[in-house]
């Protein structure tokens, strides 16, 4: 025999569900379709944040390098990041529109790679390696010195917006330990004194390292030999012939 207390006769109020959007075919839209309907973010001073006219033209050129627009997704993400130093939501939506990818696909691709940023960083992004080789040669001490001299925590940005300091797992330059990168340009066997001189030179513009706007090398020239015969895979009769490197890669 049941001897427990009787359940309350009070009914819960019905849950209010958000209105369901419908597509032209009467079906519920996917999340990516809903994302496309959202208005883009707006700058404090005016219109939506998007690619500049010059970068729109360069984006069209980059897309023309590939047999399929989607193959240009990563180069266009680099281009979008070069513009503002990080990937804005609206820039990613614009890139997706150019190559035929959904916002989820664009952000999922960008999120896989450490070099893509979703938050603003300083004009100069300083990555100090603390992996095993650099660790043994003073990488942690160099990172600590960098944070102390710039008065920031790891991952922080200076008040003037010039420098962001981050810890890197490995920058593949173990013979040059301890090593750091400034906007992904290498500096090897760096001592604390070397670091201080580097910061002075960066502030004075004496290093030749550009600020964000060129975080990645997307503006490489591709010679005609590498463009010749590039067709969609299903139309290719033989494997393409690629050059080992081009003059721009050698010079840089």
CORHURA-V417629 format. One record per residue. N is the residue number from 1. RES is the residue in three letters. PSI is psi as a letter, one per 20 degrees, with the letter a starting at -180 (none if undefined). NEAR is the number of other ideal C-beta (glycine too) atoms within 10 Angstrom. Layout:
BEGIN
n=N res=RES psi=PSI near=NEAR
n=N res=RES psi=PSI near=NEAR
END
This chain:
BEGIN
n=1 res=UNK psi=p near=2
n=2 res=UNK psi=p near=5
n=3 res=UNK psi=j near=4
n=4 res=UNK psi=r near=5
n=5 res=UNK psi=q near=6
n=6 res=UNK psi=q near=6
n=7 res=UNK psi=q near=6
n=8 res=UNK psi=q near=7
n=9 res=UNK psi=i near=5
n=10 res=UNK psi=p near=6
n=11 res=UNK psi=q near=6
n=12 res=UNK psi=q near=6
n=13 res=UNK psi=q near=6
n=14 res=UNK psi=q near=6
n=15 res=UNK psi=p near=5
n=16 res=UNK psi=o near=6
n=17 res=UNK psi=q near=6
n=18 res=UNK psi=q near=5
n=19 res=UNK psi=q near=6
n=20 res=UNK psi=p near=7
n=21 res=UNK psi=q near=10
n=22 res=UNK psi=q near=10
n=23 res=UNK psi=r near=10
n=24 res=UNK psi=h near=6
n=25 res=UNK psi=j near=6
n=26 res=UNK psi=i near=6
n=27 res=UNK psi=q near=9
n=28 res=UNK psi=p near=10
n=29 res=UNK psi=q near=16
n=30 res=UNK psi=r near=12
n=31 res=UNK psi=h near=10
n=32 res=UNK psi=h near=14
n=33 res=UNK psi=h near=14
n=34 res=UNK psi=g near=12
n=35 res=UNK psi=h near=17
n=36 res=UNK psi=h near=14
n=37 res=UNK psi=i near=8
n=38 res=UNK psi=p near=10
n=39 res=UNK psi=q near=7
n=40 res=UNK psi=q near=14
n=41 res=UNK psi=q near=13
n=42 res=UNK psi=p near=11
n=43 res=UNK psi=q near=11
n=44 res=UNK psi=h near=4
n=45 res=UNK psi=i near=5
n=46 res=UNK psi=c near=7
n=47 res=UNK psi=a near=9
n=48 res=UNK psi=q near=15
n=49 res=UNK psi=o near=17
n=50 res=UNK psi=a near=19
n=51 res=UNK psi=q near=21
n=52 res=UNK psi=r near=10
n=53 res=UNK psi=h near=7
n=54 res=UNK psi=g near=9
n=55 res=UNK psi=h near=18
n=56 res=UNK psi=g near=13
n=57 res=UNK psi=g near=11
n=58 res=UNK psi=h near=18
n=59 res=UNK psi=g near=20
n=60 res=UNK psi=h near=11
n=61 res=UNK psi=g near=9
n=62 res=UNK psi=g near=22
n=63 res=UNK psi=h near=18
n=64 res=UNK psi=i near=10
n=65 res=UNK psi=i near=13
n=66 res=UNK psi=q near=16
n=67 res=UNK psi=h near=13
n=68 res=UNK psi=p near=12
n=69 res=UNK psi=h near=15
n=70 res=UNK psi=h near=15
n=71 res=UNK psi=i near=15
n=72 res=UNK psi=j near=21
n=73 res=UNK psi=g near=21
n=74 res=UNK psi=g near=17
n=75 res=UNK psi=h near=21
n=76 res=UNK psi=h near=26
n=77 res=UNK psi=g near=25
n=78 res=UNK psi=g near=20
n=79 res=UNK psi=g near=21
n=80 res=UNK psi=h near=26
n=81 res=UNK psi=h near=25
n=82 res=UNK psi=h near=19
n=83 res=UNK psi=g near=18
n=84 res=UNK psi=i near=17
n=85 res=UNK psi=i near=21
n=86 res=UNK psi=r near=16
n=87 res=UNK psi=o near=22
n=88 res=UNK psi=q near=22
n=89 res=UNK psi=g near=17
n=90 res=UNK psi=h near=19
n=91 res=UNK psi=h near=25
n=92 res=UNK psi=h near=23
n=93 res=UNK psi=h near=23
n=94 res=UNK psi=g near=21
n=95 res=UNK psi=g near=26
n=96 res=UNK psi=g near=24
n=97 res=UNK psi=h near=14
n=98 res=UNK psi=h near=20
n=99 res=UNK psi=i near=22
n=100 res=UNK psi=k near=11
n=101 res=UNK psi=q near=21
n=102 res=UNK psi=r near=17
n=103 res=UNK psi=h near=20
n=104 res=UNK psi=g near=13
n=105 res=UNK psi=h near=16
n=106 res=UNK psi=g near=26
n=107 res=UNK psi=h near=20
n=108 res=UNK psi=h near=11
n=109 res=UNK psi=g near=18
n=110 res=UNK psi=h near=21
n=111 res=UNK psi=i near=11
n=112 res=UNK psi=h near=9
n=113 res=UNK psi=p near=10
n=114 res=UNK psi=h near=10
n=115 res=UNK psi=i near=13
n=116 res=UNK psi=p near=20
n=117 res=UNK psi=p near=17
n=118 res=UNK psi=i near=13
n=119 res=UNK psi=q near=10
n=120 res=UNK psi=q near=13
n=121 res=UNK psi=r near=21
n=122 res=UNK psi=r near=21
n=123 res=UNK psi=h near=19
n=124 res=UNK psi=o near=23
n=125 res=UNK psi=o near=21
n=126 res=UNK psi=o near=25
n=127 res=UNK psi=o near=21
n=128 res=UNK psi=p near=27
n=129 res=UNK psi=p near=30
n=130 res=UNK psi=k near=20
n=131 res=UNK psi=a near=18
n=132 res=UNK psi=g near=13
n=133 res=UNK psi=g near=17
n=134 res=UNK psi=h near=27
n=135 res=UNK psi=g near=15
n=136 res=UNK psi=h near=12
n=137 res=UNK psi=j near=17
n=138 res=UNK psi=k near=18
n=139 res=UNK psi=g near=23
n=140 res=UNK psi=h near=15
n=141 res=UNK psi=h near=15
n=142 res=UNK psi=g near=23
n=143 res=UNK psi=g near=25
n=144 res=UNK psi=g near=15
n=145 res=UNK psi=g near=18
n=146 res=UNK psi=g near=24
n=147 res=UNK psi=g near=18
n=148 res=UNK psi=g near=10
n=149 res=UNK psi=h near=14
n=150 res=UNK psi=i near=21
n=151 res=UNK psi=l near=9
n=152 res=UNK psi=r near=18
n=153 res=UNK psi=r near=9
n=154 res=UNK psi=p near=14
n=155 res=UNK psi=i near=12
n=156 res=UNK psi=r near=15
n=157 res=UNK psi=p near=19
n=158 res=UNK psi=q near=16
n=159 res=UNK psi=h near=10
n=160 res=UNK psi=j near=10
n=161 res=UNK psi=j near=13
n=162 res=UNK psi=h near=15
n=163 res=UNK psi=p near=23
n=164 res=UNK psi=p near=24
n=165 res=UNK psi=p near=23
n=166 res=UNK psi=q near=17
n=167 res=UNK psi=p near=16
n=168 res=UNK psi=q near=18
n=169 res=UNK psi=g near=11
n=170 res=UNK psi=p near=13
n=171 res=UNK psi=j near=19
n=172 res=UNK psi=l near=9
n=173 res=UNK psi=l near=18
n=174 res=UNK psi=h near=16
n=175 res=UNK psi=i near=8
n=176 res=UNK psi=k near=18
n=177 res=UNK psi=q near=21
n=178 res=UNK psi=q near=27
n=179 res=UNK psi=q near=26
n=180 res=UNK psi=r near=27
n=181 res=UNK psi=q near=19
n=182 res=UNK psi=o near=18
n=183 res=UNK psi=l near=22
n=184 res=UNK psi=j near=14
n=185 res=UNK psi=p near=14
n=186 res=UNK psi=q near=15
n=187 res=UNK psi=p near=19
n=188 res=UNK psi=q near=17
n=189 res=UNK psi=l near=13
n=190 res=UNK psi=p near=25
n=191 res=UNK psi=r near=13
n=192 res=UNK psi=g near=15
n=193 res=UNK psi=h near=9
n=194 res=UNK psi=g near=15
n=195 res=UNK psi=g near=21
n=196 res=UNK psi=g near=13
n=197 res=UNK psi=h near=13
n=198 res=UNK psi=g near=20
n=199 res=UNK psi=g near=20
n=200 res=UNK psi=g near=11
n=201 res=UNK psi=h near=13
n=202 res=UNK psi=g near=19
n=203 res=UNK psi=h near=13
n=204 res=UNK psi=i near=8
n=205 res=UNK psi=k near=10
n=206 res=UNK psi=j near=11
n=207 res=UNK psi=i near=17
n=208 res=UNK psi=i near=7
n=209 res=UNK psi=o near=18
n=210 res=UNK psi=q near=14
n=211 res=UNK psi=a near=16
n=212 res=UNK psi=q near=21
n=213 res=UNK psi=h near=12
n=214 res=UNK psi=l near=15
n=215 res=UNK psi=h near=20
n=216 res=UNK psi=q near=17
n=217 res=UNK psi=m near=12
n=218 res=UNK psi=i near=17
n=219 res=UNK psi=k near=13
n=220 res=UNK psi=q near=11
n=221 res=UNK psi=q near=9
n=222 res=UNK psi=o near=13
n=223 res=UNK psi=r near=11
n=224 res=UNK psi=h near=6
n=225 res=UNK psi=h near=11
n=226 res=UNK psi=i near=15
n=227 res=UNK psi=h near=12
n=228 res=UNK psi=p near=9
n=229 res=UNK psi=j near=12
n=230 res=UNK psi=o near=13
n=231 res=UNK psi=r near=10
n=232 res=UNK psi=q near=10
n=233 res=UNK psi=h near=7
n=234 res=UNK psi=i near=6
n=235 res=UNK psi=i near=7
n=236 res=UNK psi=p near=12
n=237 res=UNK psi=h near=6
n=238 res=UNK psi=r near=6
n=239 res=UNK psi=q near=7
n=240 res=UNK psi=q near=11
n=241 res=UNK psi=o near=9
n=242 res=UNK psi=q near=8
n=243 res=UNK psi=q near=11
n=244 res=UNK psi=g near=6
n=245 res=UNK psi=r near=8
n=246 res=UNK psi=r near=14
n=247 res=UNK psi=h near=11
n=248 res=UNK psi=g near=13
n=249 res=UNK psi=g near=12
n=250 res=UNK psi=g near=8
n=251 res=UNK psi=h near=6
n=252 res=UNK psi=none near=8
END
